[in-house]
Amino acid sequence: MALMRLTPLPHRAIVPVSMSLITLMTDFGLKDGNVGVMKGVILGIAPRAQIVDLSHFISPQNVREAALILRRSAPYFPPETIHVVVVDPGVGTSRRPIAAQLGPQRFVGPDNGVITLLLEHAERYGWPVAVVHLDRPQFWLPEISHVFHGRDIFAPAAAHLANGAALSDLGTPVSDPVLLALPRPERTPAGWRGEIIYIDHFGNLASNILSEHLPEWLDAAEKVTVRLCGVEIRGLVETFGERAPGALAALFGSTGNLIVSVVNGSAAEALGAKVGDPCEVERLVESPGLDV
């Protein structure tokens, strides 16, 4: 990954704004009231903030999954949206609480790599990036728990941003945010080798092979073969409806990832698949005199 293009953080006075958008993503679930408490803290500081629940069912402590959901979701929000992510197995340890400007989007949460993919996205487009360590207690709650920084640090920091505080007000600049070592697909003589990186609510298997890896193949999708979990799927489709109910289908999902599905079923259950399982894609090459 290229070096971060950190930009200076201009200091400016706090200017009240009419309304700011804050998203929340956690692994808390909804049973214990923790999400509601974070909303209460935000609204107590920034009563005009608009709060959107992005997800509260990230797998427990699964920072990589949170990074994937953040990357595929944040670009669809208006500029200057504040994304609060609390998937934080290191809470209370030496891991830093941070806030960041990642192109047009803002982030508040733990420095544990959850911003990796959104940061890469910003750098790919040459957008400005700035990160600060949330080390100024005047922007926290008065009392800090060792195990609920979502309530005591991240929610109030986001609320102060929503009220117009500058990123530079909240802490000291950071030049070395933690980044995840994420799996990348590899070129093979016949195609690409990747792996399953996410299993969604429907049991669809998303790989890290993207449509951009094989653009020249898409005009001959019927000649593409996908292999994973001991099965072979011949041909790519554009919609689930191109295969019969119960059949396996390979296609590119809405985020550009190659996915394998069972029509009206769960590919994860049918194949016994799990995150990390290998996935290969190849293209049948025509030979002279061979009918294909």
NORNOR-V568323 format. One record per residue. N is the residue number from 0. D_FIRST is the distance of its C-alpha to the first C-alpha in Angstrom with 2 decimals. Layout:
n: <N;N>
d_first: <D_FIRST;D_FIRST>
This chain:
n: <0;1;2;3;4;5;6;7;8;9;10;11;12;13;14;15;16;17;18;19;20;21;22;23;24;25;26;27;28;29;30;31;32;33;34;35;36;37;38;39;40;41;42;43;44;45;46;47;48;49;50;51;52;53;54;55;56;57;58;59;60;61;62;63;64;65;66;67;68;69;70;71;72;73;74;75;76;77;78;79;80;81;82;83;84;85;86;87;88;89;90;91;92;93;94;95;96;97;98;99;100;101;102;103;104;105;106;107;108;109;110;111;112;113;114;115;116;117;118;119;120;121;122;123;124;125;126;127;128;129;130;131;132;133;134;135;136;137;138;139;140;141;142;143;144;145;146;147;148;149;150;151;152;153;154;155;156;157;158;159;160;161;162;163;164;165;166;167;168;169;170;171;172;173;174;175;176;177;178;179;180;181;182;183;184;185;186;187;188;189;190;191;192;193;194;195;196;197;198;199;200;201;202;203;204;205;206;207;208;209;210;211;212;213;214;215;216;217;218;219;220;221;222;223;224;225;226;227;228;229;230;231;232;233;234;235;236;237;238;239;240;241;242;243;244;245;246;247;248;249;250;251;252;253;254;255;256;257;258;259;260;261;262;263;264;265;266;267;268;269;270;271;272;273;274;275;276;277;278;279;280;281;282;283;284;285;286;287;288;289;290;291>
d_first: <0.00;3.82;6.60;8.60;11.56;14.19;17.59;20.98;22.78;26.25;29.03;31.48;34.44;34.48;35.83;37.19;35.86;37.86;35.38;31.72;29.94;28.43;27.03;27.29;25.45;26.61;27.67;31.13;33.14;36.15;38.93;38.76;38.60;35.35;33.84;37.09;37.14;33.72;35.09;38.20;36.36;34.39;37.60;39.54;37.35;36.41;39.26;38.26;34.76;34.22;32.52;30.94;30.46;27.22;27.75;29.46;29.32;25.81;26.51;27.38;24.56;22.05;18.93;16.86;19.59;19.63;15.93;16.79;19.96;18.54;15.98;18.79;21.42;20.37;20.07;23.74;25.01;26.42;24.52;24.68;25.16;24.48;22.89;24.13;22.64;24.61;23.40;23.69;24.78;24.23;26.63;28.86;26.82;24.78;21.80;21.50;22.55;20.36;20.56;18.01;18.10;15.35;16.63;20.15;19.91;20.58;19.94;22.01;21.64;20.53;17.45;16.71;13.42;15.33;13.42;10.00;10.62;12.58;10.11;7.62;11.02;12.05;9.31;9.96;13.52;13.29;14.97;15.64;14.10;16.24;16.73;19.98;21.58;24.68;27.08;30.05;32.67;34.65;32.22;32.71;35.83;38.45;38.24;35.01;35.03;32.95;32.13;31.88;29.36;29.01;32.55;32.75;29.49;27.24;30.10;31.76;28.60;27.92;31.59;31.56;28.66;30.79;33.72;31.96;30.50;27.61;24.31;25.15;28.46;27.02;25.25;23.48;20.09;17.11;14.13;12.64;12.74;12.51;9.68;10.91;10.26;11.07;12.81;11.78;14.81;15.96;18.17;21.72;24.74;26.15;23.28;20.42;20.20;18.51;19.86;21.42;19.15;21.79;25.58;27.13;30.59;32.27;30.91;28.71;25.96;22.57;20.21;16.53;17.89;17.85;20.43;17.98;17.69;21.43;22.82;25.47;26.85;27.73;31.00;32.21;31.03;34.21;33.08;29.89;30.23;28.22;28.78;28.15;30.36;32.95;33.64;33.13;32.92;33.96;32.96;30.74;32.50;31.78;33.73;35.01;38.52;38.24;38.80;41.74;41.59;40.45;38.69;35.08;32.95;29.50;27.97;24.97;25.01;24.72;20.95;20.48;20.07;22.59;25.13;28.27;31.25;34.91;36.89;38.59;37.41;34.59;32.53;31.30;34.95;36.19;33.69;33.19;29.44;26.89;23.18;21.56;24.22;23.15;23.50;24.07;24.84;26.90;29.00;32.60;33.26;36.71;39.01;42.11;45.09;43.17;43.65;40.54>
